[in-house]
Amino acid sequence: MKHPSHAPIALAALLVLPLAPGCGSSGPKAAGRQATPPSGDAPVVTSTGLPYRPTAPVAYVEPPAGFRAAAIGPTPLATVPSVRPEPLLLASPLRPYREPRATNLWVNAAKGWRGTPFRVGGSDRQGADSAGYVVQLHREVSLASLPPTPAEMWTFGSPVGIAAFAPGDIVFFGDLNSLSPIHVGIYVGDRSFTHSSNGLGVSFASLDDTYWKPRFLGARRPKR
């Protein structure tokens, strides 16, 4: 008696095997390398984490072996040949500030200097830095003769408490890492001061400004 042939069953198994998940060339890895059209308006998240909506089929490619998506920061300037970083001058934030409500000789004199550009070492209306401007404005209004640098002005006058500030007092500022005065202005009342800063030149600013407040070191009243 002849047994029925198992050839059709074996052939069917061979036809089914390539379709089994994870086997042959039609598994998930192979399918992942195929171009797949975008589905509707679904965004695709890139390696930067920013989504975009593709307009053409997108091919998903696996990264090479050993790839590590590590964040690489910028190279410090100090390590770049021929580059010598220099400390920046204090500069006013580039945003408008209201005119001080106070009205006195100091405000009027400061308005006469408005529009004067900032110039390192300058002390006239062609250009003035913070110390040069303070020296000249005091010479005009109070007839006082002040030292030429912020550090010398700091030791020239007597300390003044915040509650006792008066127009004409010199206000001092430093950077966030030092207590040495590197910028000066003149208090004009209304918690405002006038100064010459890199970027804006002669202008008014507030002691409560989020830029100047953490840099404020104190005030001195010049000797009369």
Secondary structure as UniProt FT lines:
FT   HELIX           7..16
FT   HELIX           17..19
FT   TURN            21..22
FT   TURN            24..25
FT   HELIX           28..33
FT   STRAND          35..36
FT   TURN            40..41
FT   STRAND          44..45
FT   TURN            47..48
FT   STRAND          51..52
FT   STRAND          58..59
FT   TURN            65..66
FT   HELIX           77..79
FT   TURN            81..82
FT   HELIX           105..113
FT   TURN            114..115
FT   TURN            120..121
FT   STRAND          123..124
FT   TURN            125..126
FT   STRAND          127..128
FT   HELIX           130..141
FT   HELIX           150..156
FT   STRAND          158..160
FT   HELIX           162..164
FT   TURN            167..168
FT   STRAND          170..173
FT   TURN            176..177
FT   STRAND          183..189
FT   TURN            190..191
FT   STRAND          192..197
FT   TURN            198..200
FT   STRAND          201..206
FT   TURN            207..208
FT   TURN            210..212
FT   HELIX           213..215
FT   STRAND          216..221
//
